[in-house]
């Protein structure tokens, strides 16, 4: 099975510390442990990456594009959801499908994701289980 890159965008390191009424009390390391558990149950290898810097996320996507072992990506853009055209161009330009994941529903807070238009699709509003749904979807797309 190919590897799936999971990217956490700007501000994800603050999960469980701020806006707990929206995102809950789980911290990013707890998210990562759950994501690894979902992936293991599905027989998927994951690599998890976080950065608060747009350029670092773009560089990681570009490196994954060159890495034949990476077959797809999930991204929770968080603070990169709007206003980052270079990131959107990187997502649109990689050779593999990218699925956007949000714990909450950004539209409920009046946000329209610009990342969603650049990727293959998205999952939002289902909490942490959204990562499992996205992994299942990506696995199905890669198997087709």
TIRO-2110 file (N, C-alpha, C; in Angstrom, 1 decimal):
// TIRO-2110
0.8, -1.2, 0.0, N, 1, A
0.0, 0.0, 0.0, CA, 1, A
0.9, 1.2, 0.0, C, 1, A
0.5, 2.2, -0.8, N, 2, A
1.2, 3.5, -0.8, CA, 2, A
1.0, 4.2, 0.5, C, 2, A
1.9, 5.2, 0.7, N, 3, A
1.8, 6.0, 1.9, CA, 3, A
0.9, 7.2, 1.7, C, 3, A
0.2, 7.6, 2.8, N, 4, A
-0.7, 8.8, 2.8, CA, 4, A
0.0, 9.8, 3.6, C, 4, A
0.2, 11.0, 3.1, N, 5, A
0.7, 12.1, 3.8, CA, 5, A
-0.5, 12.8, 4.5, C, 5, A
-0.4, 13.0, 5.8, N, 6, A
-1.4, 13.8, 6.5, CA, 6, A
-0.7, 15.1, 7.0, C, 6, A
-1.3, 16.2, 6.5, N, 7, A
-0.8, 17.5, 6.8, CA, 7, A
-1.7, 18.3, 7.8, C, 7, A
-1.2, 18.8, 8.8, N, 8, A
-1.9, 19.7, 9.7, CA, 8, A
-1.4, 21.1, 9.5, C, 8, A
-2.3, 22.0, 9.2, N, 9, A
-1.9, 23.4, 8.9, CA, 9, A
-1.8, 24.3, 10.1, C, 9, A
-1.7, 25.6, 9.8, N, 10, A
-1.5, 26.6, 10.8, CA, 10, A
-2.5, 26.6, 11.9, C, 10, A
-1.9, 26.5, 13.1, N, 11, A
-2.7, 26.6, 14.3, CA, 11, A
-3.2, 25.3, 14.9, C, 11, A
-2.9, 24.2, 14.2, N, 12, A
-3.3, 22.9, 14.7, CA, 12, A
-2.6, 22.5, 15.9, C, 12, A
-1.4, 23.0, 16.2, N, 13, A
-0.7, 22.7, 17.4, CA, 13, A
-1.4, 23.3, 18.6, C, 13, A
-2.4, 24.2, 18.4, N, 14, A
-3.1, 24.8, 19.5, CA, 14, A
-4.4, 24.1, 19.8, C, 14, A
-4.7, 23.0, 19.1, N, 15, A
-5.9, 22.2, 19.4, CA, 15, A
-5.8, 21.7, 20.8, C, 15, A
-7.0, 21.8, 21.5, N, 16, A
-7.1, 21.4, 22.9, CA, 16, A
-6.7, 22.5, 23.8, C, 16, A
-6.2, 23.6, 23.3, N, 17, A
-5.7, 24.7, 24.1, CA, 17, A
-6.6, 26.0, 23.9, C, 17, A
-7.1, 26.1, 22.7, N, 18, A
-7.9, 27.3, 22.4, CA, 18, A
-9.1, 26.8, 21.6, C, 18, A
-10.2, 27.6, 21.6, N, 19, A
-11.4, 27.3, 20.9, CA, 19, A
-11.9, 25.9, 21.1, C, 19, A
-11.8, 25.5, 22.4, N, 20, A
-12.2, 24.1, 22.7, CA, 20, A
-13.7, 23.9, 22.5, C, 20, A
-14.5, 25.0, 22.5, N, 21, A
-15.9, 24.9, 22.3, CA, 21, A
-16.2, 24.6, 20.8, C, 21, A
-15.3, 24.8, 19.9, N, 22, A
-15.4, 24.5, 18.5, CA, 22, A
-14.8, 23.1, 18.2, C, 22, A
-13.5, 23.0, 18.7, N, 23, A
-12.7, 21.8, 18.3, CA, 23, A
-12.5, 20.7, 19.3, C, 23, A
-13.0, 21.0, 20.5, N, 24, A
-12.8, 20.0, 21.6, CA, 24, A
-11.5, 20.1, 22.3, C, 24, A
-11.3, 19.2, 23.3, N, 25, A
-10.1, 19.3, 24.1, CA, 25, A
-9.0, 18.4, 23.7, C, 25, A
-9.1, 17.6, 22.6, N, 26, A
-8.0, 16.8, 22.2, CA, 26, A
-6.9, 17.7, 21.6, C, 26, A
-5.7, 17.2, 21.9, N, 27, A
-4.5, 17.9, 21.5, CA, 27, A
-4.0, 17.3, 20.2, C, 27, A
-3.1, 18.0, 19.5, N, 28, A
-2.6, 17.5, 18.2, CA, 28, A
-2.0, 16.1, 18.3, C, 28, A
-1.2, 15.9, 19.4, N, 29, A
-0.6, 14.5, 19.5, CA, 29, A
-1.7, 13.5, 19.7, C, 29, A
-2.8, 13.8, 20.3, N, 30, A
-3.9, 12.9, 20.5, CA, 30, A
-4.6, 12.7, 19.1, C, 30, A
-4.7, 13.7, 18.3, N, 31, A
-5.2, 13.6, 16.9, CA, 31, A
-4.4, 12.6, 16.2, C, 31, A
-3.1, 12.8, 16.3, N, 32, A
-2.1, 12.0, 15.5, CA, 32, A
-2.2, 10.5, 15.9, C, 32, A
-2.3, 10.2, 17.2, N, 33, A
-2.5, 8.8, 17.7, CA, 33, A
-3.7, 8.2, 17.1, C, 33, A
-4.8, 9.0, 17.1, N, 34, A
-6.1, 8.4, 16.5, CA, 34, A
-6.0, 8.2, 15.0, C, 34, A
-5.3, 9.1, 14.3, N, 35, A
-5.2, 9.0, 12.9, CA, 35, A
-4.3, 7.7, 12.6, C, 35, A
-3.2, 7.6, 13.3, N, 36, A
-2.4, 6.4, 13.1, CA, 36, A
-3.2, 5.1, 13.4, C, 36, A
-4.1, 5.1, 14.4, N, 37, A
-5.0, 4.0, 14.7, CA, 37, A
-5.9, 3.7, 13.5, C, 37, A
-6.6, 4.7, 13.0, N, 38, A
-7.5, 4.6, 11.9, CA, 38, A
-6.7, 4.0, 10.7, C, 38, A
-5.5, 4.5, 10.4, N, 39, A
-4.7, 4.1, 9.3, CA, 39, A
-4.3, 2.6, 9.5, C, 39, A
-3.9, 2.2, 10.7, N, 40, A
-3.4, 0.9, 10.9, CA, 40, A
-4.6, -0.1, 10.7, C, 40, A
-5.8, 0.3, 11.2, N, 41, A
-7.0, -0.6, 11.0, CA, 41, A
-7.3, -0.8, 9.5, C, 41, A
-7.0, 0.2, 8.7, N, 42, A
-7.3, 0.2, 7.3, CA, 42, A
-6.1, -0.4, 6.4, C, 42, A
-5.0, -0.7, 7.1, N, 43, A
-3.8, -1.2, 6.4, CA, 43, A
-3.2, -0.1, 5.6, C, 43, A
-3.2, 1.1, 6.1, N, 44, A
-2.6, 2.3, 5.4, CA, 44, A
-1.4, 2.8, 6.2, C, 44, A
-0.3, 3.1, 5.5, N, 45, A
0.8, 3.7, 6.1, CA, 45, A
0.6, 5.2, 6.0, C, 45, A
0.8, 5.9, 7.1, N, 46, A
0.7, 7.4, 7.1, CA, 46, A
2.0, 8.0, 7.6, C, 46, A
2.2, 9.2, 7.1, N, 47, A
3.3, 10.1, 7.6, CA, 47, A
2.5, 11.4, 7.9, C, 47, A
2.7, 11.9, 9.2, N, 48, A
2.0, 13.0, 9.6, CA, 48, A
3.0, 14.2, 9.7, C, 48, A
2.6, 15.4, 9.2, N, 49, A
3.4, 16.6, 9.1, CA, 49, A
2.6, 17.7, 9.6, C, 49, A
3.2, 18.6, 10.4, N, 50, A
2.5, 19.9, 10.8, CA, 50, A
3.5, 21.0, 10.6, C, 50, A
2.9, 22.1, 10.2, N, 51, A
3.7, 23.4, 10.1, CA, 51, A
2.7, 24.6, 10.2, C, 51, A
3.2, 25.6, 10.9, N, 52, A
2.4, 26.9, 10.9, CA, 52, A
2.9, 27.8, 9.7, C, 52, A
3.8, 27.3, 8.9, N, 53, A
4.4, 28.1, 7.8, CA, 53, A
4.0, 27.6, 6.5, C, 53, A
3.3, 28.4, 5.7, N, 54, A
2.8, 28.0, 4.4, CA, 54, A
3.9, 27.4, 3.5, C, 54, A
5.1, 28.0, 3.5, N, 55, A
6.1, 27.5, 2.6, CA, 55, A
6.6, 26.2, 3.0, C, 55, A
6.6, 25.8, 4.3, N, 56, A
7.0, 24.5, 4.7, CA, 56, A
6.0, 23.5, 4.2, C, 56, A
4.7, 23.8, 4.3, N, 57, A
3.7, 22.9, 3.8, CA, 57, A
3.8, 22.7, 2.3, C, 57, A
4.1, 23.8, 1.6, N, 58, A
4.3, 23.7, 0.1, CA, 58, A
5.5, 22.8, -0.2, C, 58, A
6.6, 23.0, 0.5, N, 59, A
7.8, 22.2, 0.3, CA, 59, A
7.5, 20.7, 0.6, C, 59, A
6.7, 20.4, 1.6, N, 60, A
6.4, 19.0, 1.9, CA, 60, A
5.6, 18.4, 0.9, C, 60, A
4.6, 19.2, 0.3, N, 61, A
3.8, 18.6, -0.8, CA, 61, A
4.6, 18.4, -2.0, C, 61, A
5.5, 19.3, -2.3, N, 62, A
6.4, 19.1, -3.5, CA, 62, A
7.3, 17.9, -3.3, C, 62, A
7.9, 17.8, -2.1, N, 63, A
8.7, 16.6, -1.8, CA, 63, A
7.9, 15.3, -2.0, C, 63, A
6.7, 15.3, -1.5, N, 64, A
5.8, 14.1, -1.6, CA, 64, A
5.5, 13.8, -3.1, C, 64, A
5.3, 14.9, -3.9, N, 65, A
5.1, 14.7, -5.3, CA, 65, A
6.2, 14.0, -6.0, C, 65, A
7.4, 14.2, -5.5, N, 66, A
8.6, 13.5, -6.1, CA, 66, A
8.9, 12.1, -5.5, C, 66, A
8.2, 11.8, -4.4, N, 67, A
8.4, 10.5, -3.7, CA, 67, A
7.3, 9.5, -4.2, C, 67, A
7.8, 8.5, -4.9, N, 68, A
6.9, 7.6, -5.5, CA, 68, A
6.1, 6.8, -4.4, C, 68, A
6.5, 6.7, -3.2, N, 69, A
5.8, 6.0, -2.2, CA, 69, A
4.6, 6.7, -1.6, C, 69, A
4.4, 8.0, -1.9, N, 70, A
3.3, 8.8, -1.5, CA, 70, A
2.2, 8.7, -2.6, C, 70, A
1.0, 8.1, -2.2, N, 71, A
0.0, 8.0, -3.1, CA, 71, A
-1.2, 9.0, -3.0, C, 71, A
-1.2, 9.7, -1.9, N, 72, A
-2.2, 10.7, -1.6, CA, 72, A
-2.0, 11.5, -0.4, C, 72, A
-2.8, 12.4, -0.1, N, 73, A
-2.6, 13.3, 1.1, CA, 73, A
-4.0, 13.7, 1.6, C, 73, A
-4.0, 13.9, 2.9, N, 74, A
-5.1, 14.5, 3.7, CA, 74, A
-4.5, 15.8, 4.2, C, 74, A
-5.3, 16.9, 4.1, N, 75, A
-4.8, 18.2, 4.7, CA, 75, A
-6.0, 18.8, 5.5, C, 75, A
-5.7, 19.1, 6.8, N, 76, A
-6.5, 20.0, 7.6, CA, 76, A
-5.8, 21.3, 7.5, C, 76, A
-6.2, 22.2, 6.6, N, 77, A
-5.5, 23.5, 6.4, CA, 77, A
-5.6, 24.4, 7.6, C, 77, A
-6.6, 24.3, 8.4, N, 78, A
-6.8, 25.1, 9.6, CA, 78, A
-6.7, 26.6, 9.2, C, 78, A
-5.6, 27.2, 9.7, N, 79, A
-5.4, 28.7, 9.4, CA, 79, A
-5.1, 29.0, 7.9, C, 79, A
-4.9, 27.9, 7.1, N, 80, A
-4.6, 28.1, 5.7, CA, 80, A
-5.8, 27.9, 4.9, C, 80, A
-7.0, 27.9, 5.5, N, 81, A
-8.2, 27.6, 4.7, CA, 81, A
-8.6, 28.6, 3.7, C, 81, A
-8.2, 29.9, 3.9, N, 82, A
-8.5, 31.0, 3.0, CA, 82, A
-7.3, 31.9, 2.9, C, 82, A
-7.1, 32.4, 1.7, N, 83, A
-6.1, 33.4, 1.5, CA, 83, A
-4.7, 32.9, 1.3, C, 83, A
-4.5, 31.7, 0.8, N, 84, A
-3.2, 31.1, 0.6, CA, 84, A
-3.1, 30.5, -0.9, C, 84, A
-3.1, 31.4, -1.9, N, 85, A
-3.1, 30.9, -3.3, CA, 85, A
-1.9, 30.0, -3.6, C, 85, A
-0.7, 30.3, -3.1, N, 86, A
0.4, 29.4, -3.4, CA, 86, A
0.2, 28.0, -2.9, C, 86, A
-0.4, 27.9, -1.7, N, 87, A
-0.7, 26.5, -1.1, CA, 87, A
-1.7, 25.9, -2.0, C, 87, A
-2.7, 26.6, -2.4, N, 88, A
-3.8, 26.0, -3.3, CA, 88, A
-3.2, 25.5, -4.6, C, 88, A
-2.2, 26.3, -5.2, N, 89, A
-1.6, 25.9, -6.4, CA, 89, A
-0.7, 24.6, -6.2, C, 89, A
-0.1, 24.5, -5.0, N, 90, A
0.7, 23.3, -4.8, CA, 90, A
-0.2, 22.1, -4.6, C, 90, A
-1.3, 22.3, -4.0, N, 91, A
-2.3, 21.1, -3.8, CA, 91, A
-2.8, 20.7, -5.2, C, 91, A
-3.2, 21.7, -6.0, N, 92, A
-3.7, 21.4, -7.4, CA, 92, A
-2.7, 20.8, -8.3, C, 92, A
-1.4, 21.1, -8.0, N, 93, A
-0.3, 20.6, -8.9, CA, 93, A
0.3, 19.3, -8.6, C, 93, A
0.0, 18.7, -7.4, N, 94, A
0.7, 17.4, -7.2, CA, 94, A
0.0, 16.3, -7.9, C, 94, A
0.8, 15.2, -8.1, N, 95, A
0.3, 14.1, -9.0, CA, 95, A
-0.7, 13.2, -8.3, C, 95, A
-1.0, 13.4, -7.0, N, 96, A
-1.8, 12.5, -6.2, CA, 96, A
-3.0, 13.3, -5.7, C, 96, A
-4.1, 12.5, -5.4, N, 97, A
-5.3, 13.2, -4.8, CA, 97, A
-5.1, 13.7, -3.4, C, 97, A
-5.6, 14.9, -3.1, N, 98, A
-5.6, 15.5, -1.8, CA, 98, A
-7.0, 15.7, -1.3, C, 98, A
-7.2, 15.3, -0.1, N, 99, A
-8.6, 15.4, 0.5, CA, 99, A
-8.4, 16.4, 1.7, C, 99, A
-9.3, 17.3, 1.7, N, 100, A
-9.4, 18.3, 2.8, CA, 100, A
-10.2, 17.7, 4.0, C, 100, A
-9.7, 17.9, 5.2, N, 101, A
-10.4, 17.4, 6.4, CA, 101, A
-10.6, 18.5, 7.4, C, 101, A
-11.8, 18.7, 7.9, N, 102, A
-12.0, 19.6, 9.0, CA, 102, A
-12.8, 18.9, 10.1, C, 102, A
-12.3, 19.1, 11.4, N, 103, A
-13.0, 18.6, 12.5, CA, 103, A
-14.4, 19.2, 12.6, C, 103, A
-14.5, 20.5, 12.5, N, 104, A
-15.8, 21.2, 12.5, CA, 104, A
-16.2, 21.5, 11.1, C, 104, A
-17.3, 22.2, 11.0, N, 105, A
-17.8, 22.6, 9.6, CA, 105, A
-17.5, 24.1, 9.4, C, 105, A
-16.5, 24.4, 8.6, N, 106, A
-16.1, 25.8, 8.4, CA, 106, A
-17.3, 26.6, 7.9, C, 106, A
-18.1, 26.1, 7.1, N, 107, A
-19.2, 26.8, 6.5, CA, 107, A
-20.2, 27.3, 7.6, C, 107, A
-20.3, 26.5, 8.7, N, 108, A
-21.2, 26.9, 9.8, CA, 108, A
-20.7, 28.2, 10.5, C, 108, A
-19.4, 28.4, 10.4, N, 109, A
-18.8, 29.6, 11.0, CA, 109, A
-18.6, 30.7, 9.9, C, 109, A
-19.2, 30.5, 8.7, N, 110, A
-19.1, 31.5, 7.7, CA, 110, A
-17.9, 31.5, 6.8, C, 110, A
-17.1, 30.4, 6.9, N, 111, A
-15.9, 30.3, 6.1, CA, 111, A
-16.2, 29.4, 4.9, C, 111, A
-15.7, 29.9, 3.8, N, 112, A
-15.7, 29.1, 2.5, CA, 112, A
-14.3, 28.7, 2.3, C, 112, A
-14.0, 27.4, 2.2, N, 113, A
-12.7, 26.9, 2.0, CA, 113, A
-12.2, 27.1, 0.6, C, 113, A
-11.1, 27.7, 0.4, N, 114, A
-10.5, 27.8, -0.9, CA, 114, A
-9.6, 26.6, -1.2, C, 114, A
-9.2, 25.9, -0.2, N, 115, A
-8.5, 24.6, -0.4, CA, 115, A
-9.3, 23.6, -1.0, C, 115, A
-10.6, 23.5, -0.7, N, 116, A
-11.5, 22.5, -1.2, CA, 116, A
-11.5, 22.5, -2.7, C, 116, A
-11.5, 23.7, -3.3, N, 117, A
-11.5, 23.8, -4.8, CA, 117, A
-10.3, 23.2, -5.4, C, 117, A
-9.2, 23.2, -4.7, N, 118, A
-7.9, 22.8, -5.2, CA, 118, A
-7.7, 21.3, -5.1, C, 118, A
-8.4, 20.6, -4.2, N, 119, A
-8.2, 19.2, -3.9, CA, 119, A
-9.2, 18.3, -4.6, C, 119, A
-9.2, 17.1, -4.3, N, 120, A
-10.1, 16.1, -4.8, CA, 120, A
-11.5, 16.2, -4.2, C, 120, A
-11.5, 16.5, -2.9, N, 121, A
-12.8, 16.5, -2.2, CA, 121, A
-12.5, 16.9, -0.7, C, 121, A
-13.6, 16.8, 0.1, N, 122, A
-13.4, 17.1, 1.5, CA, 122, A
-14.4, 16.5, 2.4, C, 122, A
-14.0, 16.4, 3.7, N, 123, A
-14.8, 15.9, 4.7, CA, 123, A
-14.8, 16.9, 5.9, C, 123, A
-16.0, 17.3, 6.3, N, 124, A
-16.0, 18.3, 7.4, CA, 124, A
-17.2, 18.1, 8.3, C, 124, A
-17.0, 18.5, 9.5, N, 125, A
-18.1, 18.5, 10.5, CA, 125, A
-18.4, 17.2, 11.2, C, 125, A
-17.5, 16.1, 11.0, N, 126, A
-17.7, 14.8, 11.7, CA, 126, A
-16.8, 14.6, 12.9, C, 126, A
-16.1, 15.6, 13.3, N, 127, A
-15.1, 15.5, 14.3, CA, 127, A
-13.9, 14.7, 13.8, C, 127, A
-13.2, 14.0, 14.8, N, 128, A
-12.0, 13.3, 14.4, CA, 128, A
-12.3, 12.1, 13.5, C, 128, A
-13.5, 11.6, 13.5, N, 129, A
-13.8, 10.4, 12.7, CA, 129, A
-13.7, 10.8, 11.2, C, 129, A
-13.8, 12.1, 10.9, N, 130, A
-13.6, 12.6, 9.6, CA, 130, A
-12.3, 12.2, 8.9, C, 130, A
-11.3, 12.1, 9.7, N, 131, A
-10.0, 11.6, 9.2, CA, 131, A
-10.1, 10.1, 8.7, C, 131, A
-10.8, 9.3, 9.5, N, 132, A
-11.1, 7.9, 9.1, CA, 132, A
-11.9, 7.9, 7.8, C, 132, A
-12.9, 8.7, 7.7, N, 133, A
-13.7, 8.7, 6.5, CA, 133, A
-12.9, 9.1, 5.3, C, 133, A
-12.0, 10.1, 5.5, N, 134, A
-11.2, 10.6, 4.4, CA, 134, A
-10.1, 9.5, 4.0, C, 134, A
-9.6, 8.8, 5.0, N, 135, A
-8.6, 7.7, 4.7, CA, 135, A
-9.3, 6.6, 3.9, C, 135, A
-10.6, 6.3, 4.3, N, 136, A
-11.3, 5.3, 3.6, CA, 136, A
-11.6, 5.7, 2.2, C, 136, A
-12.0, 6.9, 2.0, N, 137, A
-12.2, 7.5, 0.6, CA, 137, A
-11.0, 7.5, -0.2, C, 137, A
-9.9, 7.9, 0.3, N, 138, A
-8.6, 7.9, -0.4, CA, 138, A
-8.2, 6.5, -0.8, C, 138, A
-8.3, 5.6, 0.2, N, 139, A
-8.0, 4.2, -0.1, CA, 139, A
-8.8, 3.7, -1.3, C, 139, A
-10.1, 4.0, -1.3, N, 140, A
-11.0, 3.5, -2.4, CA, 140, A
-10.5, 4.2, -3.7, C, 140, A
-10.2, 5.4, -3.7, N, 141, A
-9.8, 6.1, -4.9, CA, 141, A
-8.5, 5.5, -5.5, C, 141, A
-7.6, 5.3, -4.6, N, 142, A
-6.3, 4.7, -5.0, CA, 142, A
-6.4, 3.3, -5.5, C, 142, A
-7.4, 2.5, -5.0, N, 143, A
-7.6, 1.2, -5.4, CA, 143, A
-8.3, 1.1, -6.8, C, 143, A
-9.0, 2.1, -7.1, N, 144, A
-9.8, 2.1, -8.4, CA, 144, A
-8.9, 2.2, -9.6, C, 144, A
END
